[in-house]
Structures are given as structure tokens and as C-alpha cells.
Amino acid sequence: MRSLKYLGRLLKELGQYAWQNKAWWLIPLVLILLAFGILMGVTQTTLPFIYTMF
């Protein structure tokens, strides 16, 4: 739970940085990385079963 607090703070600071410096390209990059991280976390338990099938 503590790491979610830090993640929220990090995302807030990245948003403020992008807003102040008009670095709009940073927002989609962060969103893609977050989606990839969530996908890795969700599929972490199913991957060993896939490897044994092949």
C-alpha cells in the first residue's frame, strides 16, 4: 500500500512537470509504461503454464 502512495506522488510530479514544461509527449509514454507494468504483473502468474505447453 505504501508503494502505491509513492507511485501516486511520482505520477503527480510527472504530470506537473509535463504541464509546466509543455512536454506533452511524456504523458503517453508514462501511460504506456504503466499499462505494460500492469500487464506484466497480471500475467506473471500465468506465464509458467504457457511455457510448459510449448
mmCIF file of the N, C-alpha and C atoms, coordinates in Angstrom:
data_MODEL
# 
_entry.id   MODEL 
# 
loop_
_atom_site.group_PDB 
_atom_site.id 
_atom_site.type_symbol 
_atom_site.label_atom_id 
_atom_site.label_alt_id 
_atom_site.label_comp_id 
_atom_site.label_asym_id 
_atom_site.label_entity_id 
_atom_site.label_seq_id 
_atom_site.pdbx_PDB_ins_code 
_atom_site.Cartn_x 
_atom_site.Cartn_y 
_atom_site.Cartn_z 
_atom_site.occupancy 
_atom_site.B_iso_or_equiv 
_atom_site.pdbx_formal_charge 
_atom_site.auth_seq_id 
_atom_site.auth_comp_id 
_atom_site.auth_asym_id 
_atom_site.auth_atom_id 
_atom_site.pdbx_PDB_model_num 
ATOM 1   N N  . MET A 1 1  ? 0.822  -1.185  0.000   1.00 0.00 ? 1  MET A N  1 
ATOM 2   C CA . MET A 1 1  ? 0.000  0.000   0.000   1.00 0.00 ? 1  MET A CA 1 
ATOM 3   C C  . MET A 1 1  ? 0.871  1.256   0.000   1.00 0.00 ? 1  MET A C  1 
ATOM 4   N N  . ARG A 1 2  ? 1.990  1.129   0.653   1.00 0.00 ? 2  ARG A N  1 
ATOM 5   C CA . ARG A 1 2  ? 2.902  2.264   0.745   1.00 0.00 ? 2  ARG A CA 1 
ATOM 6   C C  . ARG A 1 2  ? 3.486  2.620   -0.620  1.00 0.00 ? 2  ARG A C  1 
ATOM 7   N N  . SER A 1 3  ? 3.748  1.596   -1.427  1.00 0.00 ? 3  SER A N  1 
ATOM 8   C CA . SER A 1 3  ? 4.323  1.859   -2.744  1.00 0.00 ? 3  SER A CA 1 
ATOM 9   C C  . SER A 1 3  ? 3.313  2.548   -3.664  1.00 0.00 ? 3  SER A C  1 
ATOM 10  N N  . LEU A 1 4  ? 2.017  2.291   -3.465  1.00 0.00 ? 4  LEU A N  1 
ATOM 11  C CA . LEU A 1 4  ? 1.006  2.974   -4.267  1.00 0.00 ? 4  LEU A CA 1 
ATOM 12  C C  . LEU A 1 4  ? 0.986  4.466   -3.957  1.00 0.00 ? 4  LEU A C  1 
ATOM 13  N N  . LYS A 1 5  ? 1.262  4.813   -2.709  1.00 0.00 ? 5  LYS A N  1 
ATOM 14  C CA . LYS A 1 5  ? 1.322  6.222   -2.333  1.00 0.00 ? 5  LYS A CA 1 
ATOM 15  C C  . LYS A 1 5  ? 2.474  6.909   -3.060  1.00 0.00 ? 5  LYS A C  1 
ATOM 16  N N  . TYR A 1 6  ? 3.612  6.229   -3.108  1.00 0.00 ? 6  TYR A N  1 
ATOM 17  C CA . TYR A 1 6  ? 4.762  6.798   -3.796  1.00 0.00 ? 6  TYR A CA 1 
ATOM 18  C C  . TYR A 1 6  ? 4.542  6.848   -5.306  1.00 0.00 ? 6  TYR A C  1 
ATOM 19  N N  . LEU A 1 7  ? 3.867  5.846   -5.841  1.00 0.00 ? 7  LEU A N  1 
ATOM 20  C CA . LEU A 1 7  ? 3.564  5.847   -7.269  1.00 0.00 ? 7  LEU A CA 1 
ATOM 21  C C  . LEU A 1 7  ? 2.634  7.006   -7.617  1.00 0.00 ? 7  LEU A C  1 
ATOM 22  N N  . GLY A 1 8  ? 1.645  7.240   -6.785  1.00 0.00 ? 8  GLY A N  1 
ATOM 23  C CA . GLY A 1 8  ? 0.740  8.366   -6.997  1.00 0.00 ? 8  GLY A CA 1 
ATOM 24  C C  . GLY A 1 8  ? 1.466  9.698   -6.955  1.00 0.00 ? 8  GLY A C  1 
ATOM 25  N N  . ARG A 1 9  ? 2.384  9.837   -6.007  1.00 0.00 ? 9  ARG A N  1 
ATOM 26  C CA . ARG A 1 9  ? 3.159  11.077  -5.900  1.00 0.00 ? 9  ARG A CA 1 
ATOM 27  C C  . ARG A 1 9  ? 4.046  11.264  -7.129  1.00 0.00 ? 9  ARG A C  1 
ATOM 28  N N  . LEU A 1 10 ? 4.653  10.163  -7.590  1.00 0.00 ? 10 LEU A N  1 
ATOM 29  C CA . LEU A 1 10 ? 5.512  10.233  -8.769  1.00 0.00 ? 10 LEU A CA 1 
ATOM 30  C C  . LEU A 1 10 ? 4.712  10.640  -10.002 1.00 0.00 ? 10 LEU A C  1 
ATOM 31  N N  . LEU A 1 11 ? 3.533  10.046  -10.180 1.00 0.00 ? 11 LEU A N  1 
ATOM 32  C CA . LEU A 1 11 ? 2.701  10.391  -11.331 1.00 0.00 ? 11 LEU A CA 1 
ATOM 33  C C  . LEU A 1 11 ? 2.242  11.850  -11.268 1.00 0.00 ? 11 LEU A C  1 
ATOM 34  N N  . LYS A 1 12 ? 1.940  12.323  -10.075 1.00 0.00 ? 12 LYS A N  1 
ATOM 35  C CA . LYS A 1 12 ? 1.535  13.721  -9.910  1.00 0.00 ? 12 LYS A CA 1 
ATOM 36  C C  . LYS A 1 12 ? 2.677  14.662  -10.290 1.00 0.00 ? 12 LYS A C  1 
ATOM 37  N N  . GLU A 1 13 ? 3.889  14.344  -9.837  1.00 0.00 ? 13 GLU A N  1 
ATOM 38  C CA . GLU A 1 13 ? 5.034  15.189  -10.164 1.00 0.00 ? 13 GLU A CA 1 
ATOM 39  C C  . GLU A 1 13 ? 5.362  15.145  -11.653 1.00 0.00 ? 13 GLU A C  1 
ATOM 40  N N  . LEU A 1 14 ? 5.226  13.973  -12.277 1.00 0.00 ? 14 LEU A N  1 
ATOM 41  C CA . LEU A 1 14 ? 5.454  13.892  -13.724 1.00 0.00 ? 14 LEU A CA 1 
ATOM 42  C C  . LEU A 1 14 ? 4.411  14.700  -14.489 1.00 0.00 ? 14 LEU A C  1 
ATOM 43  N N  . GLY A 1 15 ? 3.173  14.668  -14.024 1.00 0.00 ? 15 GLY A N  1 
ATOM 44  C CA . GLY A 1 15 ? 2.129  15.470  -14.650 1.00 0.00 ? 15 GLY A CA 1 
ATOM 45  C C  . GLY A 1 15 ? 2.390  16.959  -14.529 1.00 0.00 ? 15 GLY A C  1 
ATOM 46  N N  . GLN A 1 16 ? 2.846  17.376  -13.353 1.00 0.00 ? 16 GLN A N  1 
ATOM 47  C CA . GLN A 1 16 ? 3.167  18.791  -13.159 1.00 0.00 ? 16 GLN A CA 1 
ATOM 48  C C  . GLN A 1 16 ? 4.347  19.214  -14.020 1.00 0.00 ? 16 GLN A C  1 
ATOM 49  N N  . TYR A 1 17 ? 5.334  18.343  -14.130 1.00 0.00 ? 17 TYR A N  1 
ATOM 50  C CA . TYR A 1 17 ? 6.494  18.643  -14.972 1.00 0.00 ? 17 TYR A CA 1 
ATOM 51  C C  . TYR A 1 17 ? 6.069  18.789  -16.436 1.00 0.00 ? 17 TYR A C  1 
ATOM 52  N N  . ALA A 1 18 ? 5.239  17.853  -16.900 1.00 0.00 ? 18 ALA A N  1 
ATOM 53  C CA . ALA A 1 18 ? 4.787  17.909  -18.296 1.00 0.00 ? 18 ALA A CA 1 
ATOM 54  C C  . ALA A 1 18 ? 3.962  19.170  -18.540 1.00 0.00 ? 18 ALA A C  1 
ATOM 55  N N  . TRP A 1 19 ? 3.157  19.567  -17.568 1.00 0.00 ? 19 TRP A N  1 
ATOM 56  C CA . TRP A 1 19 ? 2.310  20.747  -17.723 1.00 0.00 ? 19 TRP A CA 1 
ATOM 57  C C  . TRP A 1 19 ? 3.148  22.026  -17.755 1.00 0.00 ? 19 TRP A C  1 
ATOM 58  N N  . GLN A 1 20 ? 4.117  22.125  -16.854 1.00 0.00 ? 20 GLN A N  1 
ATOM 59  C CA . GLN A 1 20 ? 4.923  23.342  -16.767 1.00 0.00 ? 20 GLN A CA 1 
ATOM 60  C C  . GLN A 1 20 ? 5.871  23.495  -17.950 1.00 0.00 ? 20 GLN A C  1 
ATOM 61  N N  . ASN A 1 21 ? 6.440  22.394  -18.416 1.00 0.00 ? 21 ASN A N  1 
ATOM 62  C CA . ASN A 1 21 ? 7.429  22.461  -19.492 1.00 0.00 ? 21 ASN A CA 1 
ATOM 63  C C  . ASN A 1 21 ? 6.851  22.128  -20.865 1.00 0.00 ? 21 ASN A C  1 
ATOM 64  N N  . LYS A 1 22 ? 5.546  21.950  -20.907 1.00 0.00 ? 22 LYS A N  1 
ATOM 65  C CA . LYS A 1 22 ? 4.842  21.616  -22.154 1.00 0.00 ? 22 LYS A CA 1 
ATOM 66  C C  . LYS A 1 22 ? 5.462  20.399  -22.840 1.00 0.00 ? 22 LYS A C  1 
ATOM 67  N N  . ALA A 1 23 ? 5.786  19.399  -22.028 1.00 0.00 ? 23 ALA A N  1 
ATOM 68  C CA . ALA A 1 23 ? 6.343  18.143  -22.534 1.00 0.00 ? 23 ALA A CA 1 
ATOM 69  C C  . ALA A 1 23 ? 5.201  17.144  -22.673 1.00 0.00 ? 23 ALA A C  1 
ATOM 70  N N  . TRP A 1 24 ? 4.307  17.400  -23.619 1.00 0.00 ? 24 TRP A N  1 
ATOM 71  C CA . TRP A 1 24 ? 3.102  16.575  -23.780 1.00 0.00 ? 24 TRP A CA 1 
ATOM 72  C C  . TRP A 1 24 ? 3.434  15.164  -24.247 1.00 0.00 ? 24 TRP A C  1 
ATOM 73  N N  . TRP A 1 25 ? 4.590  14.973  -24.856 1.00 0.00 ? 25 TRP A N  1 
ATOM 74  C CA . TRP A 1 25 ? 4.979  13.645  -25.307 1.00 0.00 ? 25 TRP A CA 1 
ATOM 75  C C  . TRP A 1 25 ? 5.249  12.713  -24.130 1.00 0.00 ? 25 TRP A C  1 
ATOM 76  N N  . LEU A 1 26 ? 5.485  13.285  -22.956 1.00 0.00 ? 26 LEU A N  1 
ATOM 77  C CA . LEU A 1 26 ? 5.805  12.484  -21.784 1.00 0.00 ? 26 LEU A CA 1 
ATOM 78  C C  . LEU A 1 26 ? 4.587  11.736  -21.245 1.00 0.00 ? 26 LEU A C  1 
ATOM 79  N N  . ILE A 1 27 ? 3.410  12.301  -21.379 1.00 0.00 ? 27 ILE A N  1 
ATOM 80  C CA . ILE A 1 27 ? 2.204  11.692  -20.814 1.00 0.00 ? 27 ILE A CA 1 
ATOM 81  C C  . ILE A 1 27 ? 1.871  10.358  -21.481 1.00 0.00 ? 27 ILE A C  1 
ATOM 82  N N  . PRO A 1 28 ? 1.818  10.253  -22.817 1.00 0.00 ? 28 PRO A N  1 
ATOM 83  C CA . PRO A 1 28 ? 1.548  8.939   -23.414 1.00 0.00 ? 28 PRO A CA 1 
ATOM 84  C C  . PRO A 1 28 ? 2.634  7.910   -23.114 1.00 0.00 ? 28 PRO A C  1 
ATOM 85  N N  . LEU A 1 29 ? 3.870  8.362   -23.019 1.00 0.00 ? 29 LEU A N  1 
ATOM 86  C CA . LEU A 1 29 ? 4.966  7.448   -22.706 1.00 0.00 ? 29 LEU A CA 1 
ATOM 87  C C  . LEU A 1 29 ? 4.780  6.841   -21.317 1.00 0.00 ? 29 LEU A C  1 
ATOM 88  N N  . VAL A 1 30 ? 4.435  7.666   -20.349 1.00 0.00 ? 30 VAL A N  1 
ATOM 89  C CA . VAL A 1 30 ? 4.216  7.183   -18.990 1.00 0.00 ? 30 VAL A CA 1 
ATOM 90  C C  . VAL A 1 30 ? 3.005  6.249   -18.947 1.00 0.00 ? 30 VAL A C  1 
ATOM 91  N N  . LEU A 1 31 ? 1.953  6.583   -19.648 1.00 0.00 ? 31 LEU A N  1 
ATOM 92  C CA . LEU A 1 31 ? 0.767  5.726   -19.662 1.00 0.00 ? 31 LEU A CA 1 
ATOM 93  C C  . LEU A 1 31 ? 1.056  4.362   -20.283 1.00 0.00 ? 31 LEU A C  1 
ATOM 94  N N  . ILE A 1 32 ? 1.840  4.337   -21.347 1.00 0.00 ? 32 ILE A N  1 
ATOM 95  C CA . ILE A 1 32 ? 2.201  3.066   -21.981 1.00 0.00 ? 32 ILE A CA 1 
ATOM 96  C C  . ILE A 1 32 ? 3.065  2.231   -21.040 1.00 0.00 ? 32 ILE A C  1 
ATOM 97  N N  . LEU A 1 33 ? 4.008  2.855   -20.368 1.00 0.00 ? 33 LEU A N  1 
ATOM 98  C CA . LEU A 1 33 ? 4.846  2.128   -19.421 1.00 0.00 ? 33 LEU A CA 1 
ATOM 99  C C  . LEU A 1 33 ? 4.036  1.595   -18.241 1.00 0.00 ? 33 LEU A C  1 
ATOM 100 N N  . LEU A 1 34 ? 3.078  2.367   -17.754 1.00 0.00 ? 34 LEU A N  1 
ATOM 101 C CA . LEU A 1 34 ? 2.214  1.889   -16.680 1.00 0.00 ? 34 LEU A CA 1 
ATOM 102 C C  . LEU A 1 34 ? 1.368  0.710   -17.137 1.00 0.00 ? 34 LEU A C  1 
ATOM 103 N N  . ALA A 1 35 ? 0.806  0.801   -18.329 1.00 0.00 ? 35 ALA A N  1 
ATOM 104 C CA . ALA A 1 35 ? -0.002 -0.301  -18.856 1.00 0.00 ? 35 ALA A CA 1 
ATOM 105 C C  . ALA A 1 35 ? 0.841  -1.560  -19.021 1.00 0.00 ? 35 ALA A C  1 
ATOM 106 N N  . PHE A 1 36 ? 2.057  -1.399  -19.495 1.00 0.00 ? 36 PHE A N  1 
ATOM 107 C CA . PHE A 1 36 ? 2.947  -2.542  -19.657 1.00 0.00 ? 36 PHE A CA 1 
ATOM 108 C C  . PHE A 1 36 ? 3.301  -3.154  -18.300 1.00 0.00 ? 36 PHE A C  1 
ATOM 109 N N  . GLY A 1 37 ? 3.542  -2.328  -17.311 1.00 0.00 ? 37 GLY A N  1 
ATOM 110 C CA . GLY A 1 37 ? 3.840  -2.826  -15.966 1.00 0.00 ? 37 GLY A CA 1 
ATOM 111 C C  . GLY A 1 37 ? 2.667  -3.567  -15.352 1.00 0.00 ? 37 GLY A C  1 
ATOM 112 N N  . ILE A 1 38 ? 1.462  -3.038  -15.535 1.00 0.00 ? 38 ILE A N  1 
ATOM 113 C CA . ILE A 1 38 ? 0.270  -3.715  -15.027 1.00 0.00 ? 38 ILE A CA 1 
ATOM 114 C C  . ILE A 1 38 ? 0.071  -5.040  -15.747 1.00 0.00 ? 38 ILE A C  1 
ATOM 115 N N  . LEU A 1 39 ? 0.272  -5.047  -17.052 1.00 0.00 ? 39 LEU A N  1 
ATOM 116 C CA . LEU A 1 39 ? 0.140  -6.279  -17.829 1.00 0.00 ? 39 LEU A CA 1 
ATOM 117 C C  . LEU A 1 39 ? 1.144  -7.327  -17.369 1.00 0.00 ? 39 LEU A C  1 
ATOM 118 N N  . MET A 1 40 ? 2.362  -6.921  -17.079 1.00 0.00 ? 40 MET A N  1 
ATOM 119 C CA . MET A 1 40 ? 3.372  -7.862  -16.591 1.00 0.00 ? 40 MET A CA 1 
ATOM 120 C C  . MET A 1 40 ? 2.984  -8.412  -15.225 1.00 0.00 ? 40 MET A C  1 
ATOM 121 N N  . GLY A 1 41 ? 2.435  -7.569  -14.377 1.00 0.00 ? 41 GLY A N  1 
ATOM 122 C CA . GLY A 1 41 ? 2.027  -8.021  -13.052 1.00 0.00 ? 41 GLY A CA 1 
ATOM 123 C C  . GLY A 1 41 ? 0.859  -8.994  -13.103 1.00 0.00 ? 41 GLY A C  1 
ATOM 124 N N  . VAL A 1 42 ? -0.079 -8.744  -14.009 1.00 0.00 ? 42 VAL A N  1 
ATOM 125 C CA . VAL A 1 42 ? -1.248 -9.618  -14.121 1.00 0.00 ? 42 VAL A CA 1 
ATOM 126 C C  . VAL A 1 42 ? -0.869 -10.957 -14.736 1.00 0.00 ? 42 VAL A C  1 
ATOM 127 N N  . THR A 1 43 ? -0.022 -10.951 -15.736 1.00 0.00 ? 43 THR A N  1 
ATOM 128 C CA . THR A 1 43 ? 0.310  -12.191 -16.434 1.00 0.00 ? 43 THR A CA 1 
ATOM 129 C C  . THR A 1 43 ? 1.453  -12.959 -15.779 1.00 0.00 ? 43 THR A C  1 
ATOM 130 N N  . GLN A 1 44 ? 1.990  -12.447 -14.715 1.00 0.00 ? 44 GLN A N  1 
ATOM 131 C CA . GLN A 1 44 ? 3.129  -13.097 -14.065 1.00 0.00 ? 44 GLN A CA 1 
ATOM 132 C C  . GLN A 1 44 ? 2.771  -14.490 -13.566 1.00 0.00 ? 44 GLN A C  1 
ATOM 133 N N  . THR A 1 45 ? 1.558  -14.695 -13.140 1.00 0.00 ? 45 THR A N  1 
ATOM 134 C CA . THR A 1 45 ? 1.165  -15.997 -12.618 1.00 0.00 ? 45 THR A CA 1 
ATOM 135 C C  . THR A 1 45 ? 0.796  -16.979 -13.715 1.00 0.00 ? 45 THR A C  1 
ATOM 136 N N  . THR A 1 46 ? 0.451  -16.508 -14.894 1.00 0.00 ? 46 THR A N  1 
ATOM 137 C CA . THR A 1 46 ? 0.021  -17.422 -15.950 1.00 0.00 ? 46 THR A CA 1 
ATOM 138 C C  . THR A 1 46 ? 1.147  -17.821 -16.890 1.00 0.00 ? 46 THR A C  1 
ATOM 139 N N  . LEU A 1 47 ? 2.235  -17.084 -16.909 1.00 0.00 ? 47 LEU A N  1 
ATOM 140 C CA . LEU A 1 47 ? 3.309  -17.385 -17.853 1.00 0.00 ? 47 LEU A CA 1 
ATOM 141 C C  . LEU A 1 47 ? 3.968  -18.743 -17.653 1.00 0.00 ? 47 LEU A C  1 
ATOM 142 N N  . PRO A 1 48 ? 4.215  -19.220 -16.440 1.00 0.00 ? 48 PRO A N  1 
ATOM 143 C CA . PRO A 1 48 ? 4.842  -20.538 -16.317 1.00 0.00 ? 48 PRO A CA 1 
ATOM 144 C C  . PRO A 1 48 ? 4.024  -21.652 -16.969 1.00 0.00 ? 48 PRO A C  1 
ATOM 145 N N  . PHE A 1 49 ? 2.708  -21.531 -16.927 1.00 0.00 ? 49 PHE A N  1 
ATOM 146 C CA . PHE A 1 49 ? 1.863  -22.550 -17.538 1.00 0.00 ? 49 PHE A CA 1 
ATOM 147 C C  . PHE A 1 49 ? 1.955  -22.509 -19.059 1.00 0.00 ? 49 PHE A C  1 
ATOM 148 N N  . ILE A 1 50 ? 2.116  -21.333 -19.619 1.00 0.00 ? 50 ILE A N  1 
ATOM 149 C CA . ILE A 1 50 ? 2.244  -21.205 -21.066 1.00 0.00 ? 50 ILE A CA 1 
ATOM 150 C C  . ILE A 1 50 ? 3.563  -21.800 -21.532 1.00 0.00 ? 50 ILE A C  1 
ATOM 151 N N  . TYR A 1 51 ? 4.638  -21.578 -20.773 1.00 0.00 ? 51 TYR A N  1 
ATOM 152 C CA . TYR A 1 51 ? 5.942  -22.104 -21.181 1.00 0.00 ? 51 TYR A CA 1 
ATOM 153 C C  . TYR A 1 51 ? 5.955  -23.630 -21.165 1.00 0.00 ? 51 TYR A C  1 
ATOM 154 N N  . THR A 1 52 ? 5.232  -24.254 -20.248 1.00 0.00 ? 52 THR A N  1 
ATOM 155 C CA . THR A 1 52 ? 5.240  -25.715 -20.191 1.00 0.00 ? 52 THR A CA 1 
ATOM 156 C C  . THR A 1 52 ? 4.443  -26.325 -21.335 1.00 0.00 ? 52 THR A C  1 
ATOM 157 N N  . MET A 1 53 ? 3.542  -25.568 -21.928 1.00 0.00 ? 53 MET A N  1 
ATOM 158 C CA . MET A 1 53 ? 2.754  -26.105 -23.046 1.00 0.00 ? 53 MET A CA 1 
ATOM 159 C C  . MET A 1 53 ? 3.600  -26.223 -24.307 1.00 0.00 ? 53 MET A C  1 
ATOM 160 N N  . PHE A 1 54 ? 4.614  -25.403 -24.451 1.00 0.00 ? 54 PHE A N  1 
ATOM 161 C CA . PHE A 1 54 ? 5.430  -25.430 -25.656 1.00 0.00 ? 54 PHE A CA 1 
ATOM 162 C C  . PHE A 1 54 ? 6.736  -26.087 -25.344 1.00 0.00 ? 54 PHE A C  1 
# 
